[in-house]
Amino acid sequence: VTLRRSLLRKMYEEPLYCIQDINYNLYKSVSEMRYARSLRYQLYFLNEYLRTCRNGRDLLVDMPIKVHLINEPQLFSLEDLCGIKNRTLTEEMRVLVTSWLQHVDNCGLCKGKGFICELCNREDIIYPFQLDTAVQCQMCWTCFHKSCYTDTCPKCARIRSRRTMSKRKAVVSTQSTGAPPSHQEVDNVPVRVQVCRVRDEDRQHHVQLLPLLRLPREVFLPLVPPREHGLHPGADPPQMGLPEAAGQ
């Protein structure tokens, strides 16, 4: 009996149900579910602001609700559904949202993470947790007014334009000079770091790393130095240190 009771209690508290996959129409037909979902999405976005704010991290300690209600807005447990039905859970989330909103309104660091709508250039700051008035681009995560947004993000358009211009410059440079594009015209990749083990009689072996260079893809640094320098595979690495004084 104890095992069954503990299993039922665990199933009652675990967030196992994704309402969006089970029956999305519940959000349309049940106003309490729709209100709870909006509160959870507000908590989700507000949590990102407070988590990166040194003045608001204290608000994330000893929260009255469970963590999955903030981090997983689509998952519910039986306990959550019962709390939504009797409106105890929604009241707790409403109080928490109000407290976090007050912090964002009065915090200069959080205000600096807000957005200005590029489509209308109004001076009011908008945030992703303003679900009724703001919409967020799913590619670059920039926010706009719902009334201004028309499925065309100006920031994404600028990014695509810069990429196109960069590719054209790289092609023109290759055709005119016959040389591969420079590292400023192509996407760079970090060259592997050459490792050289240094022997020292008085100290343990240590590793000296050459600086990490960023060169075009066509250029590679050899991991094994040329044979004529006496550093062919199997040879002892060079002795590094101060030269001995004359007469010693």
C-alpha angles and dihedrals in degrees: 000000000000092000092050092048093050091048092051090047091052092049089048093055101035117096097236103142125083104194092193090063098036100048120341091184089074088078090055099044102036114059093194091058091048091050092047091051092053091050092050093050090050090052090048094056095038090052090060090054096047094043091060095040118090090205096051105044091094089066090064092061119095096003114189093227133059121270097241090063087067104032098040109038094176099052123087135180127209087254090055092050091050090048090051091050094053090036096234094116094046090052092052091049092047092054091048093049091050092051094049093046090055090054093051091048092052100037120090093199093055092045089055089061092057126101138242114217106247092199098062101014093217115164097235114109117235129198134197091244090065091093096172098052108021136062127193128219109240093215106048099011094234116153127230136172112273090230091053102042117095102172090274116108114199092202092056089048091054092049092051091047093052092049091050092049092048092052092048092051091050092052093047092049092051094048095047100044102024088225126114116266118275122251090261093059102048136047107275127223124201113251117233116266116250112229122208121183113216123207122216126177095213099038138048122262113281134182125241115202121205114227116276109253127198110217135157119280090255093064121072130174113228114243090208115055120228119285095236091068091060094250100110118142112290095024121119115260117251121274109248125197142082117324115253116259118253115267096025 
